[in-house]
Amino acid sequence: MHTPVTIIGAGLGGLTLARVLHVHGIPATVHEAEPSPAARAQGGMLDIHDYNGQLAVEAAGLMDEFRGIVLEGRQAMRVLRPDGTVLVDKADDGTGGRPEAQRGELRQMLLDSLPPGTVHWGHKVSGVRALGSGRHEVTFADGSTVVADLLVGADGAWSRVRPLLTDVTPEYAGTAFVETYLFDADTRHPAAAKVVGGGSLMVPGEDGKLIGAHREKGDTLHTYVTLTESLESLDFPDPATAIERVARKFDGWAPELVALITETDTAPVLRPHYGLPTGLRWDRIPGVTLVGDAAHLSPPDGEGANQAMLDGAELAKALAAHPGDAEAALTAYEQEMYVRAETPIDDEFLLESLFGDDVPQELAATFTAVREDMP
């Protein structure tokens, strides 16, 4: 007999966990704060890696469905200097191991794979308390409660489940994204569209500054401007001031790159980066564990969604391998998860996975410098 699993959070990690549990015949319920699947935009493109995210998709039995939402050609990659000089212009030849998909479509793929009623929408957690014997009571904002025999926090950076295991909280990492969107780019923003190309763009500069952009579905350019600033200096009173102040930090950069900031069709969105301490572990508490950002939040490095999905898949597989002994499963899962979270991706391996075997020396040096500047 398998213990039913109560999952808090219908992000990619929680939904992957629910799906792989379903594959193994283990009952699960997901509680999500958002009122519906379409309550808010789900973010931009994600590259799903063959060494973690795709392993989770395979465990979920959804590789055919995943291939159906992959955006063809988006593994193309350009790397430029701030003056616009091209360092790398790599086409998508179909052999890369990091296919791109829209986060919203990936989430919907997982939702569609679950039995009806698995996800309970509009269930925002207001508190969690231990009842003893590994059971926990979850209270929701509407006053309703549920008692969990096995509770999993898949509820992200500000997890309400994490305090059951540790009093450690995320801290500001010293960097932030400012996100912009350019719509109908080829027609309305041709210079910016040309510089981004058909996939992704990366332009590293000094002092931790970086402009990154993706060509997303529907001729949309999604830009991520990375700044290394204090939280106080990122207090922008209005969108126009924000655009002006951010663009000023890139004075002297090629105008087609600065256009990714100044020509935005939306108000810029500020996203400060937070992280949990590297190597965070906790004492084994019966009946509860964490996956994804709830367990090992870090500043964006391209691995977060992939790691969350793999966490969910590996936890489900551990539970399936230990019927009637959830504690053995949680112990095995956590020990492996700790190692994964603590083990950085090798720079040489990452460069080859992004750009192939022939990596220019200047790019390797620039890339390593950018990685070293990351918190």
RODO-148163 format. One record per residue (C-alpha): residue number from 0; residue in one letter; x, y, z. Coordinates in Angstrom, 2 decimals. Example, Ala and Ser with C-alpha at 12.3 -4.5 7.8 and 13.67 -1.06 7.14 Angstrom:
BEGIN
0 | a | 12.30 | -4.50 | 7.80
1 | s | 13.67 | -1.06 | 7.14
# end
This chain:
BEGIN
0 | m | 0.00 | 0.00 | 0.00
1 | h | 1.20 | 3.49 | -0.88
2 | t | 0.57 | 6.53 | 1.30
3 | p | -1.51 | 9.19 | -0.54
4 | v | 0.57 | 12.30 | -1.27
5 | t | -0.56 | 15.88 | -0.65
6 | i | 1.35 | 18.33 | -2.84
7 | i | 1.38 | 22.09 | -2.24
8 | g | 1.99 | 23.98 | -5.48
9 | a | 1.03 | 23.32 | -9.11
10 | g | 4.26 | 24.48 | -10.68
11 | l | 6.42 | 22.26 | -12.84
12 | g | 7.94 | 20.38 | -9.91
13 | g | 4.65 | 19.65 | -8.17
14 | l | 2.88 | 18.63 | -11.35
15 | t | 5.73 | 16.37 | -12.46
16 | l | 5.59 | 14.70 | -9.06
17 | a | 1.83 | 14.21 | -9.37
18 | r | 2.15 | 12.81 | -12.90
19 | v | 4.91 | 10.31 | -12.10
20 | l | 3.01 | 9.22 | -8.99
21 | h | -0.03 | 8.65 | -11.22
22 | v | 2.10 | 6.57 | -13.61
23 | h | 2.99 | 4.34 | -10.65
24 | g | -0.57 | 4.15 | -9.36
25 | i | 0.03 | 6.29 | -6.27
26 | p | -2.81 | 8.69 | -5.37
27 | a | -1.96 | 12.38 | -5.08
28 | t | -3.74 | 15.68 | -4.63
29 | v | -2.29 | 19.06 | -5.60
30 | h | -3.35 | 22.30 | -3.89
31 | e | -2.61 | 25.52 | -5.76
32 | a | -3.10 | 29.14 | -4.66
33 | e | -3.95 | 30.40 | -8.16
34 | p | -7.70 | 30.34 | -8.89
35 | s | -7.33 | 28.64 | -12.30
36 | p | -4.70 | 27.43 | -14.78
37 | a | -5.06 | 30.67 | -16.77
38 | a | -5.03 | 33.05 | -13.80
39 | r | -1.68 | 34.58 | -14.81
40 | a | 0.98 | 34.38 | -17.49
41 | q | 3.39 | 31.50 | -16.90
42 | g | 6.65 | 33.07 | -18.04
43 | g | 8.75 | 32.61 | -21.14
44 | m | 10.73 | 29.89 | -22.85
45 | l | 12.53 | 27.11 | -21.04
46 | d | 15.28 | 24.91 | -22.43
47 | i | 14.63 | 21.41 | -21.16
48 | h | 17.94 | 19.62 | -20.78
49 | d | 18.70 | 16.04 | -21.73
50 | y | 20.57 | 15.49 | -18.44
51 | n | 17.76 | 16.48 | -16.03
52 | g | 14.48 | 17.95 | -17.31
53 | q | 14.05 | 15.46 | -20.13
54 | l | 14.72 | 12.59 | -17.73
55 | a | 11.71 | 13.80 | -15.76
56 | v | 9.59 | 14.00 | -18.92
57 | e | 10.58 | 10.44 | -19.77
58 | a | 9.66 | 9.25 | -16.26
59 | a | 6.29 | 10.94 | -16.76
60 | g | 5.75 | 9.06 | -20.03
61 | l | 5.23 | 12.31 | -21.93
62 | m | 8.08 | 12.51 | -24.44
63 | d | 5.76 | 12.46 | -27.47
64 | e | 3.62 | 15.22 | -25.97
65 | f | 6.77 | 17.18 | -25.12
66 | r | 8.10 | 16.95 | -28.66
67 | g | 4.77 | 18.37 | -29.82
68 | i | 5.31 | 21.63 | -27.91
69 | v | 9.00 | 22.13 | -28.71
70 | l | 9.63 | 25.38 | -30.62
71 | e | 11.66 | 24.38 | -33.65
72 | g | 14.78 | 26.41 | -34.32
73 | r | 14.92 | 28.05 | -30.91
74 | q | 18.15 | 26.31 | -29.88
75 | a | 19.94 | 28.78 | -32.14
76 | m | 22.30 | 30.89 | -30.04
77 | r | 24.08 | 34.20 | -30.62
78 | v | 26.73 | 35.73 | -28.36
79 | l | 27.78 | 39.32 | -28.97
80 | r | 30.11 | 41.87 | -27.47
81 | p | 28.45 | 45.07 | -26.22
82 | d | 29.50 | 46.87 | -29.42
83 | g | 27.51 | 44.36 | -31.47
84 | t | 30.45 | 42.29 | -32.69
85 | v | 29.41 | 38.66 | -33.08
86 | l | 31.38 | 36.09 | -31.07
87 | v | 29.15 | 33.10 | -31.81
88 | d | 26.26 | 32.60 | -34.21
89 | k | 25.21 | 28.98 | -33.79
90 | a | 22.30 | 27.63 | -35.82
91 | d | 19.83 | 25.09 | -34.49
92 | d | 20.73 | 21.97 | -36.47
93 | g | 18.35 | 19.76 | -34.52
94 | t | 21.07 | 17.86 | -32.67
95 | g | 21.19 | 19.92 | -29.46
96 | g | 20.09 | 18.52 | -26.12
97 | r | 18.28 | 21.62 | -24.88
98 | p | 15.01 | 22.01 | -26.86
99 | e | 12.92 | 25.08 | -26.00
100 | a | 9.27 | 25.16 | -25.00
101 | q | 6.97 | 27.78 | -23.53
102 | r | 6.63 | 27.33 | -19.77
103 | g | 2.85 | 27.71 | -19.98
104 | e | 2.54 | 24.95 | -22.58
105 | l | 4.82 | 22.67 | -20.56
106 | r | 2.66 | 23.24 | -17.49
107 | q | -0.53 | 22.58 | -19.48
108 | m | 0.96 | 19.37 | -20.85
109 | l | 1.44 | 18.15 | -17.28
110 | l | -2.03 | 19.29 | -16.20
111 | d | -3.63 | 17.48 | -19.13
112 | s | -1.86 | 14.26 | -18.11
113 | l | -3.47 | 14.14 | -14.65
114 | p | -6.82 | 12.63 | -13.71
115 | p | -9.63 | 15.20 | -13.45
116 | g | -9.84 | 16.77 | -10.01
117 | t | -6.21 | 16.15 | -9.09
118 | v | -5.50 | 19.88 | -8.78
119 | h | -7.54 | 21.92 | -6.31
120 | w | -7.39 | 25.54 | -7.48
121 | g | -7.80 | 28.60 | -5.24
122 | h | -6.22 | 26.84 | -2.26
123 | k | -3.76 | 29.36 | -0.87
124 | v | -1.97 | 27.99 | 2.18
125 | s | -2.17 | 30.16 | 5.29
126 | g | -0.56 | 27.75 | 7.72
127 | v | 0.79 | 24.26 | 8.29
128 | r | 1.19 | 22.44 | 11.60
129 | a | 2.45 | 19.07 | 12.70
130 | l | -0.06 | 16.68 | 14.24
131 | g | 2.43 | 13.97 | 15.21
132 | s | 3.11 | 10.53 | 13.73
133 | g | 4.18 | 12.14 | 10.45
134 | r | 0.80 | 13.76 | 9.78
135 | h | 0.32 | 17.48 | 9.08
136 | e | -2.67 | 19.79 | 8.90
137 | v | -2.71 | 22.37 | 6.11
138 | t | -4.98 | 25.40 | 6.52
139 | f | -6.06 | 27.43 | 3.50
140 | a | -6.98 | 31.10 | 3.26
141 | d | -10.69 | 30.25 | 2.93
142 | g | -10.60 | 28.50 | 6.30
143 | s | -10.72 | 24.96 | 4.96
144 | t | -8.18 | 22.36 | 6.07
145 | v | -6.71 | 19.09 | 4.91
146 | v | -4.74 | 16.50 | 6.87
147 | a | -1.78 | 15.05 | 4.98
148 | d | -0.22 | 11.68 | 5.71
149 | l | 2.63 | 12.63 | 3.37
150 | l | 3.13 | 16.32 | 2.59
151 | v | 5.34 | 17.76 | -0.17
152 | g | 6.16 | 21.45 | -0.47
153 | a | 6.44 | 22.31 | -4.15
154 | d | 5.47 | 25.89 | -3.40
155 | g | 8.53 | 27.79 | -4.51
156 | a | 10.81 | 30.43 | -3.04
157 | w | 8.52 | 31.53 | -0.22
158 | s | 7.30 | 28.04 | 0.66
159 | r | 4.82 | 27.75 | 3.52
160 | v | 5.87 | 24.12 | 3.98
161 | r | 9.63 | 24.77 | 4.36
162 | p | 9.38 | 26.10 | 7.97
163 | l | 8.38 | 22.60 | 9.07
164 | l | 11.93 | 21.51 | 8.17
165 | t | 14.18 | 24.56 | 8.59
166 | d | 14.02 | 28.18 | 9.70
167 | v | 16.33 | 29.27 | 6.86
168 | t | 14.73 | 31.82 | 4.50
169 | p | 15.81 | 33.17 | 1.09
170 | e | 18.10 | 36.18 | 0.94
171 | y | 18.58 | 38.73 | -1.86
172 | a | 21.40 | 37.52 | -4.11
173 | g | 22.56 | 40.93 | -5.30
174 | t | 21.26 | 40.64 | -8.87
175 | a | 17.97 | 41.22 | -10.61
176 | f | 16.31 | 40.87 | -13.98
177 | v | 14.47 | 43.68 | -15.67
178 | e | 12.20 | 42.00 | -18.21
179 | t | 10.78 | 43.59 | -21.35
180 | y | 8.71 | 42.31 | -24.29
181 | l | 8.74 | 43.41 | -27.91
182 | f | 5.75 | 42.16 | -29.94
183 | d | 5.53 | 41.63 | -33.73
184 | a | 9.26 | 42.08 | -33.63
185 | d | 10.16 | 41.45 | -37.27
186 | t | 7.71 | 44.13 | -38.39
187 | r | 7.74 | 46.67 | -35.57
188 | h | 11.27 | 46.22 | -34.14
189 | p | 13.39 | 45.00 | -37.07
190 | a | 16.80 | 46.02 | -35.72
191 | a | 16.20 | 44.31 | -32.38
192 | a | 14.74 | 41.25 | -34.14
193 | k | 17.78 | 40.97 | -36.39
194 | v | 20.27 | 41.16 | -33.53
195 | v | 18.46 | 38.47 | -31.51
196 | g | 18.22 | 36.09 | -34.46
197 | g | 16.10 | 32.95 | -34.44
198 | g | 16.72 | 31.69 | -30.92
199 | s | 18.57 | 33.16 | -27.96
200 | l | 20.96 | 36.07 | -27.51
201 | m | 23.54 | 36.66 | -24.78
202 | v | 25.60 | 39.86 | -24.45
203 | p | 27.81 | 39.96 | -21.33
204 | g | 29.37 | 43.21 | -20.20
205 | e | 31.33 | 44.60 | -17.29
206 | d | 30.19 | 44.86 | -13.65
207 | g | 27.82 | 41.91 | -14.00
208 | k | 25.68 | 43.60 | -16.65
209 | l | 24.18 | 41.28 | -19.24
210 | i | 21.47 | 41.50 | -21.89
211 | g | 19.81 | 38.21 | -22.74
212 | a | 16.86 | 37.68 | -25.06
213 | h | 14.71 | 34.86 | -26.44
214 | r | 12.65 | 34.75 | -29.59
215 | e | 9.46 | 33.27 | -28.21
216 | k | 6.30 | 32.01 | -29.84
217 | g | 4.34 | 34.48 | -31.95
218 | d | 7.23 | 36.73 | -33.09
219 | t | 7.83 | 37.96 | -29.53
220 | l | 11.19 | 39.03 | -28.14
221 | h | 11.51 | 38.50 | -24.38
222 | t | 14.50 | 40.33 | -22.90
223 | y | 16.19 | 39.72 | -19.56
224 | v | 18.49 | 42.57 | -18.52
225 | t | 20.71 | 41.50 | -15.62
226 | l | 21.80 | 44.15 | -13.14
227 | t | 24.04 | 43.87 | -10.09
228 | e | 22.45 | 46.38 | -7.75
229 | s | 21.23 | 46.84 | -4.21
230 | l | 17.51 | 46.40 | -3.69
231 | e | 17.23 | 50.06 | -2.74
232 | s | 18.70 | 51.22 | -6.06
233 | l | 16.13 | 49.14 | -7.93
234 | d | 13.22 | 51.22 | -6.61
235 | f | 11.77 | 52.60 | -9.87
236 | p | 8.84 | 54.97 | -9.30
237 | d | 7.24 | 54.47 | -12.74
238 | p | 7.80 | 52.52 | -16.00
239 | a | 9.21 | 55.46 | -17.99
240 | t | 11.78 | 56.19 | -15.29
241 | a | 12.67 | 52.51 | -15.07
242 | i | 13.32 | 52.26 | -18.82
243 | e | 15.40 | 55.42 | -18.82
244 | r | 17.49 | 54.42 | -15.80
245 | v | 18.10 | 50.88 | -17.03
246 | a | 18.98 | 52.04 | -20.56
247 | r | 21.44 | 54.56 | -19.13
248 | k | 23.42 | 51.72 | -17.57
249 | f | 24.10 | 50.47 | -21.12
250 | d | 25.41 | 53.76 | -22.56
251 | g | 27.88 | 52.98 | -25.32
252 | w | 26.35 | 49.60 | -26.17
253 | a | 25.16 | 49.00 | -29.73
254 | p | 21.85 | 50.82 | -30.33
255 | e | 20.11 | 47.66 | -31.56
256 | l | 20.89 | 46.07 | -28.19
257 | v | 19.69 | 49.05 | -26.16
258 | a | 16.49 | 48.97 | -28.28
259 | l | 15.58 | 45.72 | -26.51
260 | i | 15.09 | 47.94 | -23.45
261 | t | 13.86 | 51.26 | -24.86
262 | e | 11.39 | 49.87 | -27.43
263 | t | 9.55 | 47.65 | -24.96
264 | d | 5.83 | 47.19 | -25.62
265 | t | 5.13 | 46.47 | -21.94
266 | a | 6.00 | 48.06 | -18.65
267 | p | 9.34 | 46.64 | -17.51
268 | v | 9.05 | 43.94 | -14.85
269 | l | 11.61 | 43.89 | -12.03
270 | r | 12.52 | 40.46 | -10.69
271 | p | 15.06 | 40.49 | -7.85
272 | h | 16.90 | 37.22 | -7.39
273 | y | 16.85 | 35.40 | -4.08
274 | g | 18.59 | 32.25 | -2.95
275 | l | 18.84 | 29.72 | -0.16
276 | p | 22.31 | 28.81 | 1.14
277 | t | 24.15 | 26.34 | -1.05
278 | g | 24.29 | 23.01 | 0.72
279 | l | 21.13 | 23.56 | 2.75
280 | r | 20.05 | 20.34 | 4.48
281 | w | 17.64 | 19.56 | 7.27
282 | d | 17.01 | 16.80 | 9.78
283 | r | 14.62 | 14.14 | 8.50
284 | i | 11.15 | 15.08 | 9.70
285 | p | 8.58 | 12.26 | 9.25
286 | g | 5.91 | 12.78 | 6.62
287 | v | 7.19 | 15.90 | 4.85
288 | t | 9.75 | 16.97 | 2.24
289 | l | 10.39 | 19.64 | -0.43
290 | v | 11.06 | 19.80 | -4.17
291 | g | 12.38 | 22.51 | -6.47
292 | d | 12.86 | 26.09 | -5.30
293 | a | 11.27 | 25.28 | -1.96
294 | a | 14.29 | 23.03 | -1.30
295 | h | 17.19 | 24.69 | -3.11
296 | l | 16.31 | 28.12 | -4.51
297 | s | 19.17 | 29.79 | -6.38
298 | p | 19.54 | 32.79 | -8.71
299 | p | 18.61 | 31.96 | -12.32
300 | d | 21.16 | 29.71 | -14.00
301 | g | 19.02 | 27.83 | -16.52
302 | e | 18.68 | 24.83 | -14.21
303 | g | 15.83 | 25.73 | -11.84
304 | a | 12.84 | 24.38 | -13.76
305 | n | 14.81 | 21.34 | -14.90
306 | q | 15.92 | 20.55 | -11.36
307 | a | 12.39 | 20.99 | -10.00
308 | m | 10.99 | 18.56 | -12.55
309 | l | 13.74 | 16.04 | -11.84
310 | d | 13.13 | 16.41 | -8.09
311 | g | 9.46 | 15.61 | -8.62
312 | a | 10.19 | 12.60 | -10.80
313 | e | 12.85 | 11.20 | -8.47
314 | l | 10.67 | 11.61 | -5.39
315 | a | 7.81 | 9.79 | -7.11
316 | k | 10.13 | 6.98 | -8.20
317 | a | 11.49 | 6.65 | -4.65
318 | l | 7.98 | 6.38 | -3.24
319 | a | 7.09 | 3.75 | -5.84
320 | a | 10.23 | 1.78 | -4.93
321 | h | 9.36 | 1.72 | -1.20
322 | p | 5.70 | 0.70 | -0.90
323 | g | 4.57 | 0.89 | 2.70
324 | d | 7.74 | 2.68 | 3.83
325 | a | 7.42 | 6.35 | 2.98
326 | e | 10.21 | 7.32 | 5.36
327 | a | 12.71 | 5.13 | 3.54
328 | a | 11.60 | 6.76 | 0.29
329 | l | 11.91 | 10.31 | 1.64
330 | t | 15.34 | 9.57 | 3.09
331 | a | 16.61 | 8.13 | -0.19
332 | y | 15.15 | 11.01 | -2.20
333 | e | 16.54 | 13.74 | 0.04
334 | q | 20.07 | 12.33 | 0.09
335 | e | 20.20 | 12.24 | -3.71
336 | m | 18.49 | 15.64 | -4.02
337 | y | 21.05 | 17.26 | -1.70
338 | v | 23.91 | 16.01 | -3.87
339 | r | 22.24 | 17.21 | -7.08
340 | a | 21.57 | 20.65 | -5.62
341 | e | 25.11 | 21.02 | -4.29
342 | t | 26.89 | 19.87 | -7.45
343 | p | 27.54 | 22.72 | -9.90
344 | i | 27.34 | 22.08 | -13.63
345 | d | 30.86 | 21.91 | -15.03
346 | d | 31.67 | 25.01 | -17.12
347 | e | 33.26 | 23.00 | -19.92
348 | f | 30.29 | 20.63 | -20.10
349 | l | 27.84 | 23.55 | -20.09
350 | l | 29.71 | 25.42 | -22.81
351 | e | 29.75 | 22.34 | -25.03
352 | s | 26.04 | 21.70 | -24.43
353 | l | 25.27 | 25.29 | -25.46
354 | f | 27.73 | 25.90 | -28.29
355 | g | 29.12 | 22.54 | -29.40
356 | d | 32.70 | 21.30 | -29.41
357 | d | 34.36 | 24.32 | -31.08
358 | v | 34.04 | 27.03 | -28.42
359 | p | 36.03 | 30.23 | -29.13
360 | q | 38.60 | 30.97 | -26.43
361 | e | 37.27 | 34.49 | -25.89
362 | l | 33.77 | 33.13 | -25.37
363 | a | 35.01 | 30.54 | -22.87
364 | a | 36.84 | 33.24 | -20.90
365 | t | 33.84 | 35.59 | -21.00
366 | f | 31.44 | 32.84 | -20.01
367 | t | 33.60 | 31.76 | -17.09
368 | a | 33.86 | 35.37 | -15.90
369 | v | 30.09 | 35.76 | -16.02
370 | r | 29.61 | 32.53 | -14.05
371 | e | 32.16 | 33.63 | -11.44
372 | d | 30.30 | 36.94 | -10.98
373 | m | 27.06 | 35.10 | -10.26
374 | p | 26.12 | 34.96 | -6.56
# end
